[in-house]
Amino acid sequence: MSFKDPVIYVALWDESLGVKIVSSQPESMDLDLDVITTQILIAFQNFFYNEEKNIINRTFFKIPISNIIRKARIFVDSLDKDGMIKPLLVVLLLPDYVSDEILESFDDIILNIGEEYLDSRTSSLGEKYEKICDELTLKQKIQDSELVIEENYSQQDALLDFKNGIEHFSKQNFEQAYYLLKKAYLKFSHENNVKLTLESTFFLSTALSQLNKYDTAQNYYEELEKLANQLQHQKYEETAIFMQGFCAYKSGDYNNALKKFLVLESAETQFINKFQFYYLYGRVLRLMGQNQNSIMILKKALDFGENINQSSELKEQRARLFLELGHVNYNTAIMVLKAGRIDQDSLKSFLNETMSYYHESLRIWEELENITNLMYTHQLIGNLYEILNEFEKSLESYAKALNYAELSNDVMSRLKIFNLIVEIREKLGMHDVIIKEIDEMLAKIRPYAMLDLFTISNYHTKLGKALIMADREKEALSELLIALNIYNKFETPVQEGLNTLQQIIDIYKKENQEKYIQYYSDQHEELKAKIEDVNQQKEEKLKALDVIREFWLFMNEGVELFSHAPESQLDPLLFGGFVSAMQSFSMELTSEQLRAISIGIDKYTFYRETDMPFFIIGRTHLKSPDKSIGNILKMLFQEFWKQYEEEVKEFSGEVTQFADFLDIVKDLKS
């Protein structure tokens, strides 16, 4: 799935089940629709939901979703299910550079999908998805072929339109500028006036890039490069090459962007902004996994940035540059860890360098009072301190991040950061503090009726566990029973309900309450049978395969054999979770049992078999059932061994021989 590809899906929200994705196109993607839908529901509740009257009015709205670099157009209606009114959502996700006008032009298709589901409880998205893709391609080209000039359109008319187009351009009226500049361009080009064609192409391509029409703009920048080369106009030639790289970067085509930046790097450039060039160049290298080259290039950007007047805009760019330098050092540390070269001094060196850059970025965000980036950067720093086992400092940073999340009313980030805090407090045995903080958090999130109940039940479970550790078992029992009551409402039985039942049984055993021991033991056996029955169904297994967002296969010594980790490659916060999971699992490599660790809203599950030279780790969401995940990891593990037994036995460091394993995994799903 490409960054530019649209995504369309239908979702329901149920008080007992939380988010349920009914159908989606494309069928295979690297986006987490559960999390995205929860973000959308929270935004819907904050701005559109009449909580007092419990009314869900049919409406369209749009929101940016910055963490996936997309914007969403959402149709919301209500569905009467089992006598209860449930929110129904149809969501279209497009790249963030697509204009609002184009986003809203698909409303008829979105509405048709919603009404189809309301009428028949089914939705066939295939044909509609193809139509969206085709129309989007046409709309982004701005239908150049439709713009023609009349026969009596003179050179003087073109010059006047060109002048008016530049005037609109200077006022940032880019839509109006485009129309006038395009007419002039067509005339100049037809008359073979190379100089005026060059000038009009420059302004035309720039207007298109300002309108986020990157694919179309890139075509004009290619023409600008040829014309500038023909006329030996160095400024326009440099600009054209840089902007081709920029447009390719914004479109997610990093290979093409890199080609253009390599051309500029080898040339004697005079006219491009060196700070912006090296920053963008270094960022592309990081996104492509070329960490050492990225560090070298980003440091060049840093040198140029220090010699420019410090406007607010430049300060923000420098803050982002420091984040990039931190990210690439972070990535390098992870690559060292994943390759099995666990040199603690080298690892700490990269992480300390990362810390230094994040703190420098933090200093600028504080000066600019940028709450969103203060939250994000404090969370990154807390993650780093956790990896370095400096838990008190980690808690301090997470607490600051949590405060900024509350100031910005970012509910999803607030819950994620809070979960990280609880995880550390559990490691440190700070049970009394956990009890107080979870009580407070439960009070804060009660108004969010659209929040899925798994989160709430999980907090009651954690609260019960903390109360047990604090020798307050009667209170613990109350919390565990609340959690169990919520788990019992779920349509699909979950492992967490089984674990909660076991904790309840253990409490009654301590009190010798035979009647309750038997009652909940019967429930335990019944639930266990239901879970096993679900896990044996092939349909559920294949569904679980989709739930595993990422997975890694390692030799027992820690050397990576294969990974499918598209999200972690781009998100340093996910890298932090991976490191924490690796550290936790490193002490358990001789165990045959399935082990899992929860970090934030993610769960890392580990599977290996006796006397086998490798193991597998899968990343899912916290609410994914352990047994289903275990079955899928076992299937992946055994399939890998079946396909590559001899290669694994004779492994000497060459990993390209396993590169086709993802295709094999996709075949398993078909």
C-alpha positions in Angstrom: 0.0 0.0 0.0 1.4 3.4 -1.0 1.2 6.5 1.1 -0.8 8.1 -1.7 -3.4 5.4 -1.9 -6.9 6.3 -0.6 -8.5 4.2 2.2 -12.2 3.8 2.6 -13.9 1.8 5.4 -17.1 1.2 7.3 -17.0 1.0 11.1 -19.5 0.6 14.0 -19.1 1.5 17.6 -20.7 -0.6 20.3 -20.6 0.1 24.1 -19.6 -3.5 24.8 -17.4 -4.3 21.8 -15.8 -0.9 21.1 -14.7 -0.2 17.5 -15.7 -2.8 14.9 -14.4 -2.5 11.4 -17.1 -3.9 9.1 -15.2 -3.7 5.8 -12.3 -1.8 4.3 -10.4 -1.1 1.0 -7.7 -1.8 0.3 -8.0 -5.1 2.2 -4.3 -5.1 3.2 -2.8 -1.9 4.7 -0.3 -0.7 7.3 -2.8 1.6 9.1 -4.4 0.8 12.4 -8.1 1.5 11.7 -9.2 0.7 15.3 -7.0 3.5 16.7 -7.9 5.9 13.8 -11.6 5.3 14.4 -11.3 5.9 18.1 -9.6 9.2 17.4 -12.5 10.1 15.0 -15.1 9.1 17.6 -13.5 11.3 20.3 -13.5 14.2 17.8 -17.1 13.5 16.9 -18.2 13.5 20.6 -16.3 16.7 21.4 -17.9 18.7 18.5 -21.0 16.9 17.1 -22.6 14.6 19.7 -25.5 15.8 21.8 -24.7 13.8 25.0 -27.7 15.2 27.0 -30.2 14.1 24.4 -28.2 11.1 23.3 -28.8 12.0 19.7 -26.5 11.1 16.8 -27.4 13.4 14.0 -26.6 12.3 10.4 -23.7 14.5 9.4 -20.4 14.9 7.4 -17.3 16.3 9.0 -13.6 16.3 8.3 -10.5 16.2 10.5 -6.7 16.0 10.0 -5.0 12.9 11.4 -1.5 14.1 11.7 0.1 10.9 13.1 -0.6 9.1 9.8 -0.2 12.2 7.6 -3.7 12.0 6.2 -7.0 13.8 6.4 -10.4 12.1 6.9 -13.8 12.8 5.5 -16.4 11.1 7.7 -20.1 10.3 7.4 -21.8 9.6 10.7 -25.3 8.1 11.2 -27.0 5.9 13.7 -27.9 2.3 13.4 -30.6 0.5 15.5 -28.9 -2.7 16.6 -30.7 -5.0 19.1 -32.8 -2.0 20.3 -29.8 0.2 20.9 -28.7 3.2 18.8 -25.1 2.7 17.6 -22.9 5.1 15.7 -22.2 4.1 12.1 -19.2 5.7 10.4 -18.0 5.7 6.7 -14.4 7.0 6.6 -12.4 8.2 3.6 -8.7 8.8 4.3 -6.6 10.7 1.7 -3.1 12.1 1.9 -2.9 15.4 3.8 -1.8 17.4 0.8 -5.2 16.7 -1.0 -7.4 19.8 -0.9 -10.6 20.0 1.2 -12.5 20.6 -2.0 -11.3 17.3 -3.5 -11.9 15.5 -0.2 -15.5 16.7 0.0 -16.1 15.9 -3.7 -16.5 12.2 -2.7 -19.4 12.9 -0.3 -21.9 11.2 -2.7 -19.9 8.0 -2.8 -19.4 8.0 1.0 -23.2 8.7 1.6 -24.1 5.9 -0.8 -21.9 3.4 1.1 -23.5 4.4 4.4 -27.0 4.1 3.1 -26.3 0.8 1.5 -25.1 -0.6 4.9 -28.1 0.9 6.7 -30.4 -0.8 4.2 -28.8 -4.2 3.9 -26.2 -4.5 6.7 -23.6 -5.2 4.0 -21.3 -3.0 2.0 -19.4 -3.9 -1.1 -16.5 -1.4 -1.3 -14.5 -2.9 -4.2 -16.1 -1.0 -7.2 -16.6 2.2 -5.2 -12.9 2.1 -4.1 -11.8 1.8 -7.7 -14.0 4.7 -8.7 -12.5 6.8 -5.8 -8.9 6.0 -7.0 -9.7 6.8 -10.6 -11.5 10.1 -9.8 -8.7 11.1 -7.4 -6.1 10.7 -10.1 -8.1 12.9 -12.4 -8.8 15.5 -9.9 -5.2 15.9 -8.8 -4.2 16.5 -12.4 -6.6 19.5 -12.4 -7.8 18.3 -15.8 -5.2 20.3 -17.8 -6.7 19.0 -21.0 -9.9 20.9 -20.4 -8.2 24.3 -20.4 -7.8 25.6 -24.0 -7.2 29.0 -25.4 -9.3 30.6 -28.1 -8.0 31.3 -31.6 -8.2 35.0 -31.1 -6.2 34.8 -27.8 -3.2 37.1 -28.6 0.3 37.4 -27.2 -0.8 40.7 -25.6 -3.7 38.9 -23.9 -1.2 36.2 -22.6 1.1 38.9 -21.3 -1.8 40.6 -19.4 -3.0 37.2 -18.0 0.6 36.5 -17.0 0.9 39.8 -15.2 -2.5 39.3 -13.4 -1.5 35.7 -12.6 1.7 36.9 -10.9 -0.3 39.5 -8.9 -2.7 36.7 -7.6 0.3 34.6 -6.9 1.9 37.3 -4.8 -1.3 37.5 -2.8 -1.3 33.7 -2.4 -4.5 33.3 -4.4 -3.0 30.3 -6.1 -6.2 28.9 -7.6 -6.8 32.1 -9.6 -3.1 32.4 -10.3 -3.1 28.9 -11.8 -5.9 29.5 -14.3 -4.3 32.7 -15.6 -0.8 31.4 -15.6 -1.8 28.2 -17.4 -3.5 30.2 -20.2 -0.4 32.3 -20.6 1.8 29.3 -20.5 -0.1 27.6 -23.3 0.2 30.7 -25.5 3.9 31.2 -24.9 4.6 27.5 -25.4 2.5 27.5 -28.7 4.4 30.5 -30.0 7.7 28.8 -29.0 8.6 31.8 -26.8 11.2 30.0 -24.7 11.9 32.8 -22.2 8.3 33.5 -21.4 7.5 29.8 -21.3 10.3 29.4 -18.7 8.9 32.2 -16.5 5.3 31.0 -16.7 6.4 27.4 -16.1 8.2 28.5 -12.9 5.2 30.3 -11.5 2.8 27.6 -12.7 4.7 24.8 -11.1 5.1 26.8 -7.8 1.4 27.6 -7.7 0.6 23.9 -8.1 3.0 22.9 -5.3 1.4 25.5 -3.1 -2.0 23.9 -3.9 -0.5 20.5 -2.8 -0.9 19.2 -6.4 2.5 17.5 -6.1 2.2 14.9 -8.9 1.1 17.6 -11.4 3.6 20.1 -10.1 6.4 17.6 -10.5 5.7 17.3 -14.2 6.0 21.0 -14.7 9.2 21.2 -12.6 10.6 18.6 -15.0 9.8 20.8 -17.9 11.2 23.8 -16.0 14.5 21.9 -15.5 14.8 21.3 -19.3 14.0 24.9 -20.2 16.3 26.3 -17.6 19.1 24.0 -18.8 18.4 25.1 -22.4 18.7 28.8 -21.4 21.4 28.2 -18.9 19.3 29.7 -16.1 21.0 28.2 -13.1 18.6 29.6 -10.5 15.5 28.0 -12.1 17.4 24.8 -12.8 18.4 24.4 -9.2 14.9 25.2 -8.0 13.4 22.8 -10.5 15.6 19.9 -9.3 15.0 20.7 -5.6 11.3 21.0 -6.0 11.1 17.7 -8.0 12.7 16.1 -4.9 10.4 17.9 -2.6 7.3 16.9 -4.5 8.5 13.3 -4.7 9.1 13.4 -0.9 5.6 14.8 -0.2 4.1 12.1 -2.4 6.0 9.4 -0.5 8.3 8.5 -3.4 11.5 8.6 -1.4 13.6 6.8 -4.1 12.9 9.5 -6.7 13.4 12.3 -4.1 16.8 10.9 -3.2 17.8 10.8 -6.9 17.1 14.5 -7.2 18.9 15.4 -4.0 22.0 13.4 -5.1 22.1 15.5 -8.3 22.1 18.7 -6.2 24.6 17.5 -3.8 27.1 16.8 -6.6 26.5 20.3 -8.2 27.9 23.7 -7.3 24.6 25.2 -6.1 24.1 28.9 -5.4 20.4 29.6 -5.2 18.7 27.0 -3.1 18.2 27.3 0.6 21.0 25.0 1.9 19.3 24.6 5.3 16.1 23.3 3.9 17.9 21.2 1.3 20.1 19.4 3.8 17.2 19.0 6.2 14.9 17.4 3.6 17.7 15.3 2.1 18.7 14.0 5.6 15.1 13.2 6.4 14.6 11.2 3.2 17.8 9.2 4.0 16.4 8.4 7.5 13.1 7.3 6.1 15.0 5.0 3.7 17.0 3.5 6.5 20.3 5.1 5.5 21.1 6.3 9.1 24.8 7.1 8.9 24.4 9.1 5.7 21.4 10.8 7.2 23.4 11.9 10.3 26.1 13.4 8.1 23.7 15.3 5.9 21.5 16.6 8.8 24.6 18.0 10.5 25.3 20.0 7.4 21.8 21.5 7.8 22.6 22.3 11.4 25.7 24.2 10.3 23.8 26.3 7.8 20.9 26.9 10.3 23.3 28.4 12.8 24.3 31.2 10.4 20.7 32.5 9.6 18.7 35.0 11.5 16.5 33.2 14.1 12.9 34.0 13.1 10.1 32.1 14.6 9.7 30.0 11.5 13.4 29.1 11.4 13.4 28.3 15.1 10.6 25.8 14.4 12.6 24.3 11.5 15.6 24.0 13.8 13.5 22.3 16.4 12.4 19.8 13.8 16.0 19.3 12.7 17.0 18.4 16.2 14.2 15.9 16.3 15.4 14.4 13.1 18.9 14.1 14.4 17.5 12.5 17.5 15.4 10.1 15.5 18.3 8.9 13.2 20.6 8.3 16.2 17.7 6.4 17.8 17.3 4.3 14.7 21.0 3.6 14.6 20.9 2.3 18.2 17.9 0.1 17.3 19.8 -1.3 14.2 22.7 -2.1 16.5 20.4 -3.9 18.9 18.5 -5.8 16.2 21.7 -6.9 14.4 22.8 -8.7 17.6 25.8 -6.4 18.1 24.8 -5.6 21.7 27.7 -3.4 22.7 26.3 -1.5 25.7 28.8 1.3 25.4 28.0 1.8 21.7 24.3 1.5 22.4 24.4 4.1 25.2 26.5 6.4 23.1 23.8 6.6 20.4 21.0 6.9 22.9 22.8 9.7 24.8 23.3 11.5 21.5 19.6 11.1 20.8 18.8 12.5 24.3 21.0 15.5 23.7 19.2 16.4 20.4 15.7 15.8 21.9 16.5 18.2 24.7 17.7 20.8 22.3 14.5 20.5 20.4 12.6 20.7 23.6 14.3 23.9 24.5 13.0 25.5 21.3 9.5 24.2 21.6 9.3 25.7 25.1 10.4 29.0 23.7 7.8 28.8 21.0 5.1 27.5 23.5 4.2 24.7 21.1 2.1 22.4 23.3 1.7 19.5 20.8 5.4 19.2 20.1 6.2 19.6 23.8 4.0 16.6 24.5 5.6 14.6 21.8 9.2 15.4 22.7 8.7 14.8 26.4 7.2 11.4 25.5 10.2 10.6 23.3 12.6 11.6 26.2 10.6 9.5 28.6 10.9 6.6 26.3 14.6 7.0 26.1 15.1 7.2 29.8 13.0 4.0 30.1 15.3 2.1 27.7 18.3 3.4 29.8 16.6 2.0 32.9 16.4 5.5 34.4 12.9 5.1 35.5 12.5 8.1 37.8 13.6 10.4 35.0 11.3 8.5 32.6 8.3 9.1 34.9 9.2 12.8 35.2 9.2 13.2 31.4 6.0 11.1 30.9 4.3 13.2 33.6 5.1 16.4 31.6 3.9 14.8 28.4 0.7 13.8 30.1 0.2 17.4 31.3 0.6 18.8 27.8 -1.8 16.1 26.4 -4.4 17.2 28.9 -3.8 20.9 28.0 -4.4 20.1 24.3 -7.4 17.8 25.1 -5.7 15.0 23.2 -7.5 12.0 24.7 -5.7 9.3 22.8 -2.3 10.6 23.6 -3.3 11.1 27.2 -4.4 7.4 27.6 -1.3 6.1 25.8 1.1 8.1 28.0 -0.8 7.2 31.1 -0.5 3.5 30.2 3.3 4.0 29.9 3.4 5.6 33.4 1.5 2.7 34.9 3.8 0.1 33.3 6.8 1.8 34.9 5.1 2.1 38.3 4.3 -1.6 38.1 8.0 -2.3 37.5 9.0 -0.2 40.5 6.3 -1.7 42.8 4.6 1.7 43.3 1.2 0.1 43.9 -0.3 2.8 46.2 0.5 5.5 43.6 -1.0 3.3 40.8 -4.2 3.0 42.8 -4.5 6.7 43.2 -3.7 7.5 39.6 -6.0 5.0 38.0 -8.8 6.1 40.2 -8.2 9.7 39.0 -7.9 8.6 35.3 -11.2 6.6 35.5 -12.9 9.7 36.8 -11.5 11.7 33.9 -12.5 9.4 31.1 -16.0 8.6 32.2 -17.5 11.5 30.1 -16.1 9.9 27.0 -19.0 7.6 26.1 -17.4 6.9 22.7 -14.3 5.4 24.3 -14.2 1.6 23.9 -14.8 -0.3 27.1 -11.7 -2.5 26.8 -9.7 0.5 27.9 -11.9 1.0 31.0 -12.0 -2.7 31.8 -8.2 -2.9 31.5 -7.9 0.0 34.0 -10.1 -1.8 36.5 -8.0 -4.9 36.1 -4.8 -3.0 36.7 -6.4 -1.3 39.7 -7.4 -4.7 41.0 -3.8 -6.0 40.6 -2.3 -3.0 42.4 -4.8 -3.4 45.3 -3.8 -7.1 45.6 -0.2 -6.1 45.8 -1.1 -3.5 48.4 -2.8 -6.2 50.5 -6.2 -4.6 50.0 -7.9 -7.7 48.5 -11.5 -6.8 49.3 -11.2 -3.6 47.3 -9.3 -5.6 44.6 -12.2 -8.0 44.3 -14.6 -5.2 43.7 -12.5 -3.8 40.8 -11.9 -7.2 39.3 -15.6 -8.0 39.3 -16.3 -4.7 37.5 -13.7 -5.6 34.9 -15.2 -9.1 34.6 -18.6 -7.7 34.1 -17.4 -5.6 31.2 -15.4 -8.5 29.6 -18.5 -10.7 29.7 -20.3 -8.2 27.5 -17.9 -8.7 24.7 -19.2 -10.6 21.7 -15.9 -12.4 21.2 -14.5 -13.9 24.5 -11.1 -12.5 25.5 -8.1 -13.9 27.3 -8.1 -10.9 29.7 -11.5 -12.1 31.0 -10.0 -15.5 31.7 -7.0 -13.9 33.6 -9.4 -11.7 35.6 -11.4 -14.8 36.6 -8.2 -16.5 37.8 -7.3 -13.5 40.0 -10.8 -13.6 41.5 -10.5 -17.3 42.2 -7.1 -16.8 43.8 -8.6 -14.2 46.2 -11.5 -16.5 47.2 -9.0 -19.4 47.7 -7.1 -17.3 50.3 -10.4 -16.7 52.1 -11.5 -20.4 51.8 -14.7 -19.3 50.2 -15.6 -22.7 48.6 -18.9 -21.6 47.2 -17.4 -18.7 45.3 -14.4 -20.7 44.3 -16.6 -23.3 42.6 -18.9 -20.7 41.0 -16.0 -18.7 39.4 -14.1 -21.9 38.5 -17.1 -23.1 36.5 -17.1 -19.7 34.7 -13.4 -20.0 34.1 -13.8 -23.4 32.5 -16.7 -22.3 30.4 -14.9 -19.2 29.2 -11.7 -21.2 28.5 -13.7 -23.6 26.3 -15.3 -20.7 24.4 -11.9 -19.1 23.8 -10.4 -22.4 22.6 -13.3 -22.9 20.3 -12.9 -19.5 18.7 -9.1 -20.0 18.3 -9.7 -23.3 16.5 -11.6 -21.6 13.8 -9.6 -20.8 10.6 -11.6 -17.7 10.0 -10.5 -16.3 13.4 -6.9 -17.3 12.8 -6.8 -15.4 9.5 -8.4 -12.4 11.3 -5.7 -12.6 13.9 -3.0 -12.6 11.2 -4.4 -9.1 10.2 -4.3 -8.1 13.8 -0.5 -8.7 14.1 0.7 -5.3 12.9 4.4 -6.2 12.8 6.6 -9.1 13.5 10.3 -9.9 13.8 12.2 -13.3 13.5 15.5 -13.5 15.4 18.3 -16.0 15.9 18.6 -16.9 19.6 21.7 -14.8 19.8 19.6 -11.7 18.8 20.5 -11.4 15.1 17.5 -10.5 13.0 16.5 -12.9 10.3 13.4 -11.2 8.9 11.1 -8.4 9.9 7.9 -6.8 8.7 7.7 -3.6 10.6 6.4 -0.7 8.4 5.1 1.4 11.3 8.1 1.1 13.5 10.4 2.2 10.7 8.7 5.6 10.8 7.7 6.1 14.4 10.5 6.5 17.1 7.9 5.9 19.8 7.2 2.4 18.4 11.0 1.8 18.3 11.1 2.5 22.0 8.5 -0.2 22.6 10.4 -2.6 20.6 13.6 -2.1 22.6 11.7 -2.5 25.9 10.2 -5.7 24.6 13.6 -7.0 23.5 15.1 -6.2 26.9 12.3 -8.0 28.7 12.4 -11.1 26.4 16.2 -11.3 26.6 16.0 -12.8 30.1 13.5 -15.5 28.9 15.0 -16.9 25.7 15.1 -20.4 27.2 11.4 -20.5 28.1 9.1 -22.5 25.9 6.0 -20.6 27.0 4.3 -17.8 25.2 5.2 -14.5 26.8 3.8 -11.0 26.3 4.6 -7.6 27.5 2.3 -4.5 27.2 3.9 -1.2 26.4 1.5 1.7 26.1 -1.4 0.5 23.8 0.9 -2.1 22.2 1.5 -5.7 23.2 4.7 -7.6 22.2 4.2 -11.3 22.1 7.1 -13.8 22.0 7.0 -17.4 20.8 9.7 -20.0 20.5 10.0 -23.8 20.5 12.4 -26.1 22.4 15.8 -26.7 20.7 15.0 -24.3 17.8 17.7 -21.8 16.9 15.3 -18.8 16.4 12.2 -17.1 17.8 9.5 -14.7 16.8 8.0 -11.5 18.2 4.7 -10.0 17.1 3.3 -6.5 17.9 -0.4 -6.2 18.3 -2.7 -3.9 20.2 -3.3 -4.4 23.9 -6.9 -5.8 23.4 -5.8 -8.6 21.0 -6.5 -12.0 22.5 -3.2 -13.8 23.6 -4.3 -17.3 22.4 -5.2 -16.2 18.9 -1.9 -14.3 18.6 -0.1 -17.4 19.9 -1.6 -19.6 17.2 -0.7 -17.2 14.5 2.9 -16.7 15.7 3.2 -20.5 15.9 1.9 -20.7 12.3 4.4 -18.0 11.1 7.2 -19.6 13.1 6.6 -23.1 11.7 6.1 -21.8 8.1 9.4 -20.0 8.3 11.1 -23.2 9.4 9.4 -25.2 6.7 10.5 -22.8 4.0 14.1 -22.0 5.3 15.2 -24.9 7.5 18.5 -25.4 5.8 19.2 -21.6 5.5 18.6 -21.1 9.2 20.8 -24.1 10.2 23.6 -22.7 8.1 22.9 -19.0 8.8 26.1 -16.8 8.6 24.6 -13.4 8.5 23.1 -13.2 4.9 19.4 -12.2 5.4 18.4 -11.5 1.7 17.7 -15.2 1.3 14.6 -14.7 3.5 13.3 -11.6 1.7 10.3 -13.4 0.0 8.8 -14.6 3.3 6.3 -11.7 3.4 4.9 -13.0 0.0 4.5 -16.4 1.6 2.6 -14.9 4.5 0.3 -13.1 2.1 -0.4 -16.4 0.4 -1.4 -17.9 3.7 -4.2 -15.3 4.0 -5.6 -16.0 0.5 
